[in-house]
Amino acid sequence: MKHFKSIITLVILTITLTSCSTDDEINDQDTNLIVGEWEITSLENNTTLDLTVEGQTATSTSYGTGSNFNYTITFNDDSSLIANGSYDYTVTSSTNGSEITQTTSFEDINTTGNWSVNGDQMSFTGFITFQTDNQIISDDINPGTSTITVLNETTLVLTTDLGNSEISGFPEGVDYNFEGESTVILTRVN
């Protein structure tokens, strides 16, 4: 369950607080474009997890997408943020040729925290609660940074390198390498 909680929290945080990189450097006055209410219109994750146990390696690749978004994030001018809502997340994973698809509903998501921008990098901290499979999960958001790839009056695209993510819950003697990227597209509400 602890491993599942880590992955679920990672997915929620990616959606809630992802930031992105751009070919055009984002300067300080552009941060004014971030302030306001945004809704998530797209979420995609691609990951690869290599596990090695007693010399045997298994590779799992996953592709996840969000749907049925009813989820908003408000970035306030005092650098605080509030996010709440719900969405479904469908992930298709393939491990050594065996494929499985699973959809999870995230409900009653509530996040409070702080955000900042330095160049094209958005950083965040905070606290999150959400419900999934009739289980309420609460957790601190570890400081994270993402890259702003698009920022204009109507669209904010955030890309996160998931390769620096730590996954807890593996027993001693299990080595892992986790790589991936997540992209979130937000559309301005007001």
Backbone hydrogen bonds, N-H to C=O, Kabsch-Sander energy under -0.5 kcal/mol:
donor,donor_aa,acceptor,acceptor_aa,energy
5,K,1,M,-3.0
6,S,2,K,-2.1
7,I,3,H,-2.1
8,I,4,F,-2.9
9,T,5,K,-2.9
10,L,6,S,-2.1
11,V,7,I,-2.4
12,I,8,I,-2.7
13,L,9,T,-2.9
14,T,10,L,-2.2
15,I,11,V,-2.1
16,T,12,I,-3.1
17,L,13,L,-3.2
18,T,14,T,-0.5
20,C,146,S,-0.7
21,S,147,T,-1.6
25,E,23,D,-0.6
30,D,27,N,-1.4
31,T,27,N,-0.5
31,T,28,D,-1.5
32,N,29,Q,-1.2
33,L,30,D,-1.9
34,I,31,T,-1.1
35,V,31,T,-1.0
36,G,75,F,-2.5
38,W,73,I,-2.8
39,E,187,T,-2.7
40,I,71,Y,-1.9
41,T,185,I,-2.9
42,S,185,I,-1.4
44,E,183,T,-2.2
45,N,64,G,-2.4
46,N,181,E,-2.4
47,T,62,S,-2.4
48,T,179,E,-2.9
49,L,60,S,-3.1
50,D,177,N,-2.6
51,L,49,L,-0.5
51,L,58,A,-2.8
52,T,175,D,-2.9
53,V,56,Q,-2.7
54,E,173,G,-0.6
56,Q,53,V,-2.3
58,A,51,L,-2.7
60,S,49,L,-2.8
61,T,94,S,-2.4
62,S,47,T,-2.5
63,Y,92,T,-2.1
64,G,45,N,-2.6
65,T,90,T,-2.6
66,G,43,L,-1.8
67,S,88,D,-2.3
70,N,86,S,-2.6
72,T,84,N,-2.5
73,I,38,W,-2.7
74,T,82,I,-3.4
75,F,36,G,-2.5
75,F,73,I,-0.6
76,N,74,T,-0.7
76,N,80,S,-2.8
79,S,76,N,-1.6
81,L,113,G,-2.3
82,I,74,T,-1.8
83,A,111,T,-2.2
84,N,72,T,-2.1
85,G,109,I,-1.5
86,S,70,N,-1.5
87,Y,106,F,-1.9
88,D,67,S,-2.8
89,Y,104,T,-2.7
90,T,65,T,-2.9
91,V,89,Y,-0.5
91,V,102,Q,-2.7
92,T,63,Y,-2.6
93,S,91,V,-0.5
93,S,100,I,-2.9
94,S,61,T,-2.8
95,T,98,S,-2.7
96,N,59,T,-1.4
96,N,94,S,-0.5
98,S,95,T,-2.2
100,I,93,S,-2.5
102,Q,91,V,-2.4
104,T,89,Y,-2.7
106,F,87,Y,-3.0
107,E,105,S,-0.6
107,E,131,Q,-3.0
109,I,85,G,-2.6
110,N,129,T,-2.8
111,T,83,A,-2.8
112,T,127,F,-2.2
113,G,81,L,-1.8
114,N,125,T,-2.1
115,W,79,S,-2.7
116,S,123,S,-1.9
118,N,121,Q,-2.6
121,Q,118,N,-1.9
122,M,146,S,-2.2
123,S,116,S,-2.8
124,F,144,G,-1.9
125,T,114,N,-1.7
126,G,141,I,-1.0
127,F,112,T,-2.7
128,I,139,D,-2.8
129,T,110,N,-2.3
130,F,137,I,-2.2
131,Q,107,E,-2.9
132,T,135,Q,-2.4
135,Q,132,T,-1.5
137,I,130,F,-3.2
139,D,128,I,-2.4
141,I,126,G,-3.5
142,N,140,D,-0.7
144,G,124,F,-1.9
146,S,122,M,-2.4
147,T,19,S,-4.2
147,T,159,T,-2.6
148,I,20,C,-5.7
148,I,120,D,-3.0
149,T,147,T,-0.7
149,T,157,V,-2.3
150,V,157,V,-1.3
152,N,155,T,-2.2
156,L,186,L,-2.2
157,V,150,V,-2.5
158,L,156,L,-0.5
158,L,184,V,-2.7
159,T,147,T,-2.4
160,T,182,S,-2.8
162,L,160,T,-0.8
162,L,180,G,-2.3
163,G,180,G,-0.7
164,N,161,D,-0.7
165,S,162,L,-1.9
168,S,166,E,-0.5
174,V,171,P,-1.5
175,D,52,T,-2.4
175,D,173,G,-0.6
177,N,50,D,-1.9
179,E,48,T,-2.6
181,E,46,N,-2.2
182,S,160,T,-2.3
183,T,44,E,-2.8
184,V,158,L,-2.8
185,I,42,S,-2.4
186,L,156,L,-2.9
186,L,184,V,-0.5
187,T,39,E,-2.8
188,R,154,T,-2.0
189,V,37,E,-3.3
190,N,37,E,-1.3
